[in-house]
């Protein structure tokens, strides 16, 4: 087991202020306050289902809309994932999970290989969950994937309720990231790459 795979990220701009602490090898404990209630809910699910300890304190220009706050939290979470994984040695690196939520089903695949890329097939049902637009959820994941330097592919296979679709995606992402970041003792501390190199820049 890697020792204390934990990271702290602070981001302060003219639009937002975010403090985020992530522990990869946690127990699913979270304290999350973003000002966007639906995002708090989904990030709590992410923490619990991925067994990540996650603390987020964020404030932003919500009088305008939730865009800057959600985007900057995605930036910070992506940076925290990358920092917590360090040199990536010994991790399984890739994983995929399908998760249902009532009538909705999502399939998420991740590759923590040091290169950012994002694909979503079959968009969410248009609309908002509270003050959280579903297109902003897509933007959150896209931003996070590039900051984490991971490949993230999301397929919202089906579903008629936006909340259920988004919840299925967060649960599937959490479990896929948990599996991909686990230490595989068979690797004996080697990088999970034939190149023996993970991009860190």
Secondary structure in CASP SS format (residue, H / E / C, confidence):
PFRMAT SS
TARGET T0000
AUTHOR 0000-0000-0000
METHOD secondary structure of the structure
MODEL  1
X C 1.00
X C 1.00
X C 1.00
X C 1.00
X C 1.00
X E 1.00
X E 1.00
X E 1.00
X E 1.00
X E 1.00
X E 1.00
X E 1.00
X C 1.00
X C 1.00
X C 1.00
X E 1.00
X E 1.00
X E 1.00
X E 1.00
X E 1.00
X E 1.00
X E 1.00
X E 1.00
X C 1.00
X C 1.00
X C 1.00
X C 1.00
X C 1.00
X C 1.00
X E 1.00
X E 1.00
X E 1.00
X E 1.00
X C 1.00
X C 1.00
X C 1.00
X H 1.00
X H 1.00
X H 1.00
X H 1.00
X H 1.00
X H 1.00
X H 1.00
X H 1.00
X H 1.00
X H 1.00
X H 1.00
X H 1.00
X H 1.00
X H 1.00
X C 1.00
X C 1.00
X E 1.00
X E 1.00
X E 1.00
X E 1.00
X E 1.00
X E 1.00
X E 1.00
X E 1.00
X C 1.00
X C 1.00
X C 1.00
X C 1.00
X C 1.00
X C 1.00
X H 1.00
X H 1.00
X H 1.00
X H 1.00
X H 1.00
X H 1.00
X H 1.00
X H 1.00
X H 1.00
X H 1.00
X H 1.00
X H 1.00
X H 1.00
X H 1.00
X H 1.00
X H 1.00
X H 1.00
X H 1.00
X H 1.00
X C 1.00
X C 1.00
X C 1.00
X C 1.00
X C 1.00
X E 1.00
X C 1.00
X C 1.00
X E 1.00
X E 1.00
X E 1.00
X E 1.00
X E 1.00
X E 1.00
X E 1.00
X E 1.00
X C 1.00
X C 1.00
X E 1.00
X E 1.00
X E 1.00
X E 1.00
X E 1.00
X E 1.00
X E 1.00
X E 1.00
X C 1.00
X C 1.00
X C 1.00
X C 1.00
X C 1.00
X E 1.00
X E 1.00
X E 1.00
X E 1.00
X E 1.00
X C 1.00
X C 1.00
X C 1.00
X C 1.00
X C 1.00
X C 1.00
X E 1.00
X E 1.00
X C 1.00
X C 1.00
X E 1.00
X E 1.00
X H 1.00
X H 1.00
X H 1.00
X H 1.00
X H 1.00
X H 1.00
X H 1.00
X H 1.00
X H 1.00
X H 1.00
X H 1.00
X H 1.00
X H 1.00
X H 1.00
X H 1.00
X C 1.00
X C 1.00
X E 1.00
X E 1.00
X E 1.00
X E 1.00
X E 1.00
X E 1.00
X E 1.00
X E 1.00
X C 1.00
X C 1.00
X C 1.00
X H 1.00
X H 1.00
X H 1.00
X H 1.00
X H 1.00
X H 1.00
X H 1.00
X H 1.00
X H 1.00
X H 1.00
X H 1.00
X H 1.00
X H 1.00
X H 1.00
X H 1.00
X H 1.00
X H 1.00
X H 1.00
X H 1.00
X H 1.00
X C 1.00
X E 1.00
X C 1.00
X H 1.00
X H 1.00
X H 1.00
X C 1.00
X C 1.00
X C 1.00
X C 1.00
X C 1.00
X C 1.00
X C 1.00
X C 1.00
X C 1.00
X C 1.00
X C 1.00
X C 1.00
X C 1.00
X C 1.00
END
